[in-house]
Structure formats: C-alpha cells, structure tokens
C-alpha cells in the first residue's frame, strides 16, 4: 500500500501504532534504564476548549476526544480554564490539548498551566487554538514556541512541505495541499521544524519566497510541546496527512513523563 493510497482510517492506525516512534519494547527499556516511571495502562489528558467560535472548538473536541479515549487516554474535557488552577489535577495530567483562540486568562490558571508543562506535562495544539491564545501573555507564547501574526489573503490554496522525513511525527508522509489560512508566525528559531510552507507575492509583495514553519516540536522545562498551524476549521483534518500529524503530535507530547526527550534544538531548517 502506498502513502498516497492510505485513507483516513489507515492514518489513524499509523498514528496510534508503533510507526509513531521507536518500537515500544526498546522505547520502554530505555525509559526504565533512565529512571522514568512505568508507562501507565491509560494516560490522563485534559482537553480545554473555548475562545473564538470561528475555529470550531466544539467540533474539534468531538473529533479528537473520542479518538484519544480509544487510543488510551482518560480525558477530562473543559470549556473553562478553571482546571489549570487545580494544582492536584494538573499534577496528575500527562497531557494538555488546548483549543482556545484569543481571549484572556487569569493569573492563577496561567501559572498552573505553565508550571505543569515545565514540570513534565505535555502540551499539544493547533492553529489559533494554541498559537493565537492569550496574546498579552509573553511567557505563554514563549512556551508554545511561536505566535500568529497574519494570514495574508485569508482562505487560500497553499502547500505544506514535509522537511523531516525521519521524525516519527512526519515519517512516511508526502507534501500536501491545503485550502485554509496560511499562517505567518513569529517563531522561536530553535524549534525542531518538521514541515514548512512558502509564501508568494500574491497578497503582499514583501513576503514573497518566505519559508515559514507549519509543524514543530520543542520542550518547555521538562514538558514536550507540539504545534501545527493547520486546523483553521475542523474539516482541515479531513486531509489524511493533517490528521496524522496532529494525532502523532498528541501521542508524542503525552510521553514527556515516561521516556527521554532527545535534544530538539534545531536552529535551521531546510529552505524548500
């Protein structure tokens, strides 16, 4: 079966199976040797959704939460940020998935989220739900590794180019086309970038030829952080590659507490 012939269901299998990372036996052996806790039968996740309705947080919840539950997560879903301020809950959470575009966050929940990720909770999200939340909070933006600036032309056709064919999040995936918002972002130059896009001069002449990260991974303290700028609306994940990237990123971020995270500092990425 070729990559191009894979359907949505096949990519879900890839995202949930051993193709996502090193073989499970080797991975867990390395983790045990490094003093990491035993991998639980089911991990705990917090799915926080809200903010601007245009990014369809409820539809995204209904797309990803059932998949997460089937894949081995016990999920707490919340349409408020209150769980971030619950210290006991946050200490028990392996992963936070957030879909909360724009809006504001109070001091206590923001501190709870930052502290949890810094201590080893994974964080994953997409588009404005992670990359355009809490615009006034610089430490939050520092944690995510980038933040939205513009989407010239609005909904347009563009191409996503896989730049890392070895990393388990993008391994086996081909370049693909999207009709959505092409995010121009301010990005931490040391993120490990896995996919990019290139801007034309069709809307703004001064960005012609700019290569912009679309998918990256990084750490904040001990916590893994995964981000993709795809996902303006839930139907973007009808594209098999976009769905696989997000699902694999969720799984990767959820392993912060249970396996080593290799060095991810990558100050350059291929200009394609």
N, C-alpha and C positions, 0 to 999 in steps of 0.2 A: 504494500500500500504506500503510495507516495504522499508527501506532505500536502500537496495541493488537493488530493482526493479525500483528505480527512474531513469529516463533518464535525458539527458542534459536539456531539456525544463522544466522539473519539478524542477530541481535545480535552474534554473533561476527564477522560480516563488518563490521558497523559499528565494532566495537572495534578491528579490525585495519586499517581503511582510512582514507581521507582525511577522513572525517567526524569523526575524533577531534580534529583540531586544524586549524590553518591549512593551506591547500594546501601540499603538500610542497615545490614549487618555491619559493614565497615564503618558507616557513619556513627552508629551507636557504640561500637567498640572504641572508636577514637574519643567519643564524648566521655565514656566511662573512664578511660585512661586519663583524661584531663580533669577528672573530679566533678563532672557535671551530674546533676540528678538524673535518676532513671526516667526515661521517657514515659509519660502517663498514657493510659489506655485512651483517654479522651482529654483534649486540652480545653482550656476555658478562654472564651473570647467575649469581648464587649463590642457591640455594633452600635455606634452613635450616629443618628441621622437627623437632619433638620436644616435650618438655614433657608437659603433661597430655593423656592419650589421649582424654578426653571431647570435645575439639574436633577430633578425627579428622585429625591431621596427615598420616597416610599417605594417606587418601582425598583430602585436599586436594592433596597432592603429585601424585597420579595424575590429578587433574583439571586442574591448572594447568601442570605441567611439559610435557606433550605439546603443549598449546596454545602455550606460549612457544616451544618448539622449532620448531613450524610457522610461527610468526609472525616468526621471525628472530633468535632467541636461541640461543647456545651455553650450555647450563645445566650447572652443577655442583650436584648435589643432595647435601646432607649431613645426617645425623641426629645430628651433634655440632656444637658451636660452635667447634671447632678451626680451621676456615678463617678465622674472624675474626682470629685471631692471626697469620696468614700474611701478612706485610706485602706481599710481592711479588704474591701472589694478589689481595689487596684493592685494590692499585693498578691492577690490570688489569680489575676488575669495574665494569661500568656500572650494575648494579642488584642490590640485595639484596631478596629476598622472604623474609619470616620468618613461620613458624607455630610459635611456641614459648610456650605458655601457662604462666604461673607459673614455677617453677624458679628457679635461680640461675645466675649467670655469673661466671666468674673475671675477675680484673683485666685480664689481657692480652687475651683475646678481646673484652671490653667496650671497652677502649681502641681496639683495632683497628677495631671497628665504628663507634664514634663518630668516630674520625679519618677513616675512609674516607668517611663521609657528609658530614662537614664539608668534605672536600676535593673533593666533587663526585659521589660515588656516590649514585645514587638509592635510596630505601627505600620499599617498599610492603608493606602487610599489612592484616589484618582482625581484627575481634573480639578475643578474648583472645590470639590468636597474636602480635599486635603491641601491643595496648593493655592487656594484663594480663601482661606478661612482666617478670621481674626486678624485683619490687615494691620491693626495697630500693635500687634504683639511680636516684637522682633525676635525674642527668644524662641517662640513657636516657629517662626519662619526659618530660623537657624536650625532647628531640629529637623524640619522637613527637608531642608536642603535646597529649597527654591521657592519662588512665589510668582504668581501670574502677573503679567504686565499688560499684555494686549493680545487680541486675536484679529489681526488685520483681515478685513474682508468678511468677517463673521463666519457663516457656514459656507465652507468652500471645499473643493476637492484637493487633497494633498496625499503624499506618500509617506509612509513610515518605513524607515530603512533599518533593518537589524544590523547592528555594528559589532555585536559579540555573539558569535555562533557557538561558543564553548560554554558560556554560563548556562546553568540548568534552567534559568527562567526563560531564555530565548533560544536554547538549543533546538535545532530541528525546524525552526520557523523561517519562512521566507518573507521578504518585503511585502507590504500590502498597502492598498489604497483605502482612504477614509474620506467620507464627506461629513465634515463636522467643523468645530473650531480648531484651528491650528494655533496652539498656544505658543506665544513668545514669552519667555520667563527669565527672571534673574535667577541664576543657578550657582550653587557652590561649585567651584571649579574642581574640587577633589571628589565629587560623587563618582561612583563607578557607573558609567553610562552604558546602557545595553542597546538602545535604539535611538535614532535621531530623525529629524525631518529637515528639509531645506526650504527656505522662503524664496519666493520670486519677487519681482518688482511690480507685480500686477496691481497691488494696492498701495504700497509705499516703496518708492524707489530706493530709499536709504537702507532697506533691509535685504536687498537682492543678494542671493547667494549665502545668506546667513545659515549656518548649521546649528540647530537647536536640539538639545536633549528632549526625548519623549519618554524614556523609561530609565529610571536609575535606582540604585540601591546604596545604602550608606549605613552608618551607625551614629547613634547619639548616646554617649556613655556606653552602657552595655547592651542597649536595645537596638535591634535591627529596624531600619526604616526602608520601606519600599514605596515607590511612587511611579505612576504613569499619568501623563497629561491627557490620555484618551478618556472618553466617557462623558462627553457633554450631556448626552441623554442615554438612557439605559439601552436603547437599541444599537448603540455602537458596539455593545458586547455580543450582538448577533454575528459580528465578524469573528470567525474562529480564532484567529491569531490574537485579537484583542482580548477575548475571553480567556484564552490560555495564559497570556502574560499576566493578567490580573490574578487568576487563580493560583498560578505558580508563585507569584509575589506574595500573596497571602500566606501560603504554606511556608515559604522561606522565612518571612518575618516572624512567624509563630514559633520558630525554633531557637530564638535567642537564648532561652534559659537552658536548653538541652544539648546543644552542640557548639563547638568552637565556630567563631565567625572569622574567616581568613581576612587578611588585610584588604581593604576595599579602596584605599586611596588611589585614585587614577586621574592625575591632573590633565591628561589629554585623552581625546577620543578620536576615532577615525573621522576625517573630513570627507564625507561621501556626497 
